[in-house]
Amino acid sequence: MIEQNVTSALILEDDADWDIRIKHQMRDFAKASRLLVQPLSGTLDQFLDSTYPQPKGDQKPQDFDIRKDVTSEPSTSPYGDIDRWDLFWIGHCGSRFPRASDQNVPLGRAVINDDETVPEPQHVMMQFGDSELVHTYPAHTRVVSRARMNTCTVGYGISLPGARRLLYELSVNKMTGPTDMMFRAVCDGVEDRPIHTCLTVQPQLFQHHRPVGYKSSFSDISDHGTDYNDKAFTRNVRWSTRVNFRKLVDGSTDYIDLFKNGEGADPNLGFK
């Protein structure tokens, strides 16, 4: 990417899955990311988020609505100008919202309300994240914020400046743990690293797919046991592309919804 001067790229793990409506989701994500990284119209250093670049005292998180709030229009990327962001961590195994106690990161949240691609709360599983999203916001809400304590690199977008910074941090500087933990350290600005501009989204847009078969095949770095998984699924993804692949090939539109509204959570569709 750096050698060929590629402006931005999307990196996915080989077992990643996403909703059939990913293009619509990414348009909403772009509206959200701009609210957090673009300055206000007519300015270069004034932002919607009053906690930028760091919260002061007892400042609280602010919610911004992608359908109402606006910033300046980006000119080099629909997600925000390339020089204003490093990494979009949009596929992960869990995250949490920034807190004032973190001290080094803006607290603003860009809210996507009434998103029918988000399962109802009983179906949303945060895995290694916390449950603030489902306890704070109405059903069918997706929220974009600065990344904090993210786990797993299921899918991420990276800018060319971000790729240069990440390569420096994980090679010239130091590489002291698994890749996702090093990404976390870079994004969180810990372990004697400067903080970088990383955004994430809850629930995530890309997630590990769990196919039919022995659970031991789910991963080659963690133990998922030896039980048999008899139903393919992808947590937090309603119209799974992998589950609906046959229907897409056949041109059918009666897509399988893994997490229907009004139904109870299926205990068999867990991460183990």
Backbone torsions as a table, in degrees:
resi	resn	phi	psi	omega
1	MET	NA	-46.6	179.9
2	ILE	-69.7	-43.1	-178.5
3	GLU	-61.0	-38.6	-177.2
4	GLN	-94.8	2.4	176.0
5	ASN	60.3	41.0	178.0
6	VAL	-75.1	128.1	-171.9
7	THR	-65.1	-42.1	178.7
8	SER	-157.1	161.7	-178.3
9	ALA	-151.3	153.7	173.3
10	LEU	-110.2	123.7	-177.8
11	ILE	-110.7	126.5	-179.4
12	LEU	-125.0	141.9	169.9
13	GLU	-73.1	158.3	-170.5
14	ASP	-72.2	-13.7	177.4
15	ASP	-107.0	16.7	-179.9
16	ALA	-69.7	148.5	177.0
17	ASP	-136.6	160.7	-178.0
18	TRP	-154.0	164.3	178.9
19	ASP	-72.6	145.3	177.0
20	ILE	-53.9	-29.4	-177.4
21	ARG	-89.2	31.7	-174.0
22	ILE	-61.7	-34.1	-179.6
23	LYS	-63.6	-42.7	177.0
24	HIS	-64.2	-41.1	179.4
25	GLN	-62.7	-40.8	-178.8
26	MET	-70.4	-31.3	174.2
27	ARG	-63.4	-43.4	177.2
28	ASP	-65.6	-39.1	178.3
29	PHE	-62.1	-39.1	178.7
30	ALA	-62.6	-41.4	177.2
31	LYS	-62.1	-39.1	-178.9
32	ALA	-70.7	-46.2	-177.0
33	SER	-62.9	-36.1	178.9
34	ARG	-61.8	-35.5	-179.8
35	LEU	-64.4	-24.0	-175.5
36	LEU	-99.8	-21.5	-176.3
37	VAL	-116.3	-20.0	-178.8
38	GLN	-88.5	142.4	176.2
39	PRO	-73.8	165.9	175.9
40	LEU	-65.1	152.5	-178.2
41	SER	-56.2	133.8	178.3
42	GLY	83.7	2.5	179.3
43	THR	-129.2	166.1	175.4
44	LEU	-115.0	-16.5	-174.1
45	ASP	-138.1	18.7	175.9
46	GLN	-113.6	133.2	-172.8
47	PHE	-128.0	157.9	175.2
48	LEU	-56.0	-42.9	-174.8
49	ASP	-78.3	112.0	-178.7
50	SER	-70.4	-11.7	178.5
51	THR	-90.4	3.6	177.5
52	TYR	-78.3	135.9	-0.2
53	PRO	-87.0	-13.7	178.4
54	GLN	-144.6	143.4	178.5
55	PRO	-69.0	151.1	179.1
56	LYS	-117.9	135.2	176.4
57	GLY	56.4	-123.7	-175.3
58	ASP	-104.1	29.9	178.6
59	GLN	-58.2	142.7	-179.0
60	LYS	-107.3	160.8	176.5
61	PRO	-63.9	143.0	173.9
62	GLN	-107.7	140.5	174.8
63	ASP	-98.0	135.0	176.6
64	PHE	-120.0	139.5	-174.9
65	ASP	-99.2	124.3	-177.5
66	ILE	-65.8	-17.0	-178.9
67	ARG	-93.7	-9.0	-175.8
68	LYS	-123.6	-45.6	-174.9
69	ASP	-80.9	148.4	-178.0
70	VAL	-138.5	156.1	173.9
71	THR	-133.8	-171.4	176.1
72	SER	-68.1	152.2	179.4
73	GLU	-77.9	131.7	176.1
74	PRO	-73.6	156.8	-179.1
75	SER	-117.0	-13.8	-176.3
76	THR	-116.1	-8.1	178.5
77	SER	-164.1	139.4	178.7
78	PRO	-66.5	-14.2	-177.9
79	TYR	-93.4	-2.4	-172.8
80	GLY	126.5	145.5	-176.3
81	ASP	-54.5	139.4	-172.6
82	ILE	-53.9	-34.9	-177.8
83	ASP	-80.5	3.9	-177.4
84	ARG	-108.4	-2.2	178.0
85	TRP	-145.6	153.1	179.9
86	ASP	-106.3	-51.0	-172.1
87	LEU	-146.9	137.2	173.0
88	PHE	-110.2	105.9	-175.6
89	TRP	-90.1	82.7	-171.3
90	ILE	-100.6	-3.4	172.3
91	GLY	-130.9	118.0	-173.7
92	HIS	-156.0	176.2	178.6
93	CYS	-107.4	15.3	179.7
94	GLY	145.4	148.6	-179.4
95	SER	-155.3	172.6	170.1
96	ARG	-140.3	163.5	177.5
97	PHE	-75.8	148.9	173.8
98	PRO	-61.5	152.1	178.8
99	ARG	-125.6	153.9	178.1
100	ALA	-57.8	-31.1	-179.3
101	SER	-67.9	-17.4	175.3
102	ASP	-67.1	-30.9	172.4
103	GLN	72.7	-20.6	-171.0
104	ASN	-118.9	13.4	-173.5
105	VAL	-141.7	139.4	176.7
106	PRO	-62.2	151.4	-173.3
107	LEU	-101.2	-7.0	-173.0
108	GLY	-57.7	148.3	-179.8
109	ARG	-131.0	129.6	175.6
110	ALA	-98.1	118.5	-169.6
111	VAL	-102.5	131.2	175.2
112	ILE	-108.5	99.3	-177.5
113	ASN	-84.5	158.5	173.1
114	ASP	51.8	45.4	178.8
115	ASP	-91.8	105.9	-175.4
116	GLU	-68.4	-12.0	177.6
117	THR	-81.5	-9.0	177.7
118	VAL	-89.2	126.4	177.8
119	PRO	-64.8	159.1	173.7
120	GLU	-64.1	158.2	-172.0
121	PRO	-53.4	-34.6	-178.1
122	GLN	-65.1	-19.2	-179.3
123	HIS	-97.3	-16.4	-175.1
124	VAL	-78.6	126.1	179.9
125	MET	-121.4	120.5	-172.4
126	MET	-87.5	-7.8	177.9
127	GLN	54.8	-107.5	-178.1
128	PHE	-89.9	5.0	177.3
129	GLY	-92.8	-172.1	175.8
130	ASP	-106.8	177.8	-171.1
131	SER	-102.9	16.2	-177.3
132	GLU	-58.5	-38.1	-179.3
133	LEU	-55.7	-53.1	-174.1
134	VAL	-74.4	-21.4	179.8
135	HIS	-89.5	-16.5	-174.2
136	THR	-105.1	-34.5	-172.1
137	TYR	-112.3	154.5	178.5
138	PRO	-63.2	164.7	176.0
139	ALA	-56.6	151.4	177.3
140	HIS	64.2	39.3	176.5
141	THR	-115.6	133.4	173.5
142	ARG	-117.4	140.3	-174.3
143	VAL	-129.9	132.1	176.5
144	VAL	-105.2	135.1	179.7
145	SER	-150.2	178.6	169.2
146	ARG	-63.1	143.4	179.1
147	ALA	-70.5	139.8	175.6
148	ARG	-149.6	126.5	176.5
149	MET	58.5	35.7	179.0
150	ASN	-70.9	150.9	178.8
151	THR	-132.2	142.5	178.5
152	CYS	73.5	133.5	178.0
153	THR	-103.1	59.7	-178.1
154	VAL	-63.1	-40.5	179.0
155	GLY	-162.5	135.9	178.0
156	TYR	-153.3	145.7	171.6
157	GLY	-97.6	141.6	-178.3
158	ILE	-136.7	138.5	177.9
159	SER	-88.6	163.2	178.4
160	LEU	-61.7	-45.7	175.1
161	PRO	-60.9	-37.9	178.6
162	GLY	-65.4	-38.1	179.0
163	ALA	-63.9	-40.3	178.4
164	ARG	-63.3	-45.0	-178.6
165	ARG	-66.1	-41.5	-178.9
166	LEU	-65.4	-42.5	178.9
167	LEU	-61.1	-41.8	177.6
168	TYR	-62.2	-49.2	-175.0
169	GLU	-62.1	-36.9	-173.6
170	LEU	-98.1	6.0	177.1
171	SER	-131.7	-68.6	-178.2
172	VAL	-64.1	-41.7	-179.1
173	ASN	-76.0	-83.1	179.6
174	LYS	-167.2	150.5	175.7
175	MET	-130.3	105.0	-170.2
176	THR	-117.5	8.3	-178.3
177	GLY	-166.7	-171.1	178.3
178	PRO	-59.5	156.2	-173.9
179	THR	-55.8	-46.7	-176.7
180	ASP	-66.2	-33.2	177.7
181	MET	-69.9	-32.0	176.7
182	MET	-72.3	-39.1	173.8
183	PHE	-59.1	-42.6	179.7
184	ARG	-60.3	-45.3	-178.7
185	ALA	-62.2	-39.5	178.8
186	VAL	-66.5	-45.8	-178.3
187	CYS	-69.9	-36.7	-177.7
188	ASP	-83.3	-13.4	-179.2
189	GLY	67.6	45.1	179.4
190	VAL	-119.8	179.9	-178.4
191	GLU	57.3	42.1	177.7
192	ASP	62.2	33.8	175.4
193	ARG	-114.6	148.0	173.9
194	PRO	-70.9	149.6	179.2
195	ILE	-73.5	145.1	179.1
196	HIS	-117.0	164.0	-177.8
197	THR	-87.8	95.8	-179.9
198	CYS	-121.1	129.2	174.6
199	LEU	-110.2	153.8	175.3
200	THR	-137.9	174.6	-178.4
201	VAL	-140.2	140.3	177.0
202	GLN	-127.0	130.0	-11.4
203	PRO	-64.0	159.8	-177.7
204	GLN	-66.4	160.3	178.7
205	LEU	-94.2	-21.9	177.3
206	PHE	-126.5	138.0	-176.3
207	GLN	-146.9	158.3	177.3
208	HIS	-64.0	133.2	174.6
209	HIS	-88.4	141.1	177.0
210	ARG	-113.3	104.3	-176.8
211	PRO	-81.3	169.6	171.6
212	VAL	-66.8	134.2	-179.6
213	GLY	143.1	-175.0	-179.0
214	TYR	-70.3	135.4	-175.7
215	LYS	-65.6	-20.1	178.2
216	SER	-62.2	-19.1	-179.7
217	SER	-84.3	-5.3	-177.1
218	PHE	-64.4	-29.8	-175.9
219	SER	-156.6	149.1	174.5
220	ASP	-105.5	8.4	178.3
221	ILE	-124.1	-6.7	178.1
222	SER	-140.8	156.2	-174.6
223	ASP	-90.4	118.3	176.7
224	HIS	-110.3	12.2	178.7
225	GLY	81.3	-176.0	-176.1
226	THR	-115.1	6.9	178.7
227	ASP	-65.7	164.9	-179.3
228	TYR	-102.1	130.5	177.1
229	ASN	-94.9	115.6	-173.9
230	ASP	-100.9	5.6	177.6
231	LYS	-141.4	120.1	179.5
232	ALA	-69.0	141.3	-179.9
233	PHE	-160.4	164.2	172.8
234	THR	-139.3	115.3	-175.5
235	ARG	-60.1	138.9	174.4
236	ASN	70.5	5.3	178.6
237	VAL	-114.8	114.4	-172.8
238	ARG	-76.0	-59.2	179.3
239	TRP	-99.7	76.2	-176.6
240	SER	-59.9	130.0	177.7
241	THR	-64.2	-42.0	-179.0
242	ARG	-68.1	-41.3	179.3
243	VAL	-66.9	-33.5	-176.3
244	ASN	-100.0	15.7	-175.0
245	PHE	-57.6	-45.5	179.9
246	ARG	-58.9	-42.6	-179.7
247	LYS	-65.0	-37.5	177.5
248	LEU	-64.9	-41.6	178.8
249	VAL	-63.5	-40.9	-177.2
250	ASP	-82.0	-9.1	-178.7
251	GLY	80.3	14.7	178.1
252	SER	-76.9	153.3	179.8
253	THR	-122.9	5.5	175.9
254	ASP	-86.5	69.2	-172.2
255	TYR	-65.8	148.2	176.0
256	ILE	-77.2	122.1	177.2
257	ASP	-99.5	111.9	-176.1
258	LEU	-69.7	-25.1	-173.5
259	PHE	-134.5	78.7	-173.9
260	LYS	-72.3	146.9	176.5
261	ASN	-62.5	140.7	175.0
262	GLY	83.3	-7.4	179.0
263	GLU	-95.9	152.0	177.0
264	GLY	-72.5	160.9	179.0
265	ALA	-68.8	139.2	178.0
266	ASP	-88.2	112.8	-177.2
267	PRO	-66.2	-14.6	-179.1
268	ASN	-82.8	-12.5	-178.6
269	LEU	-99.2	60.6	179.5
270	GLY	-103.7	-174.9	-177.2
271	PHE	-85.3	-18.0	-177.6
272	LYS	-81.5	NA	NA
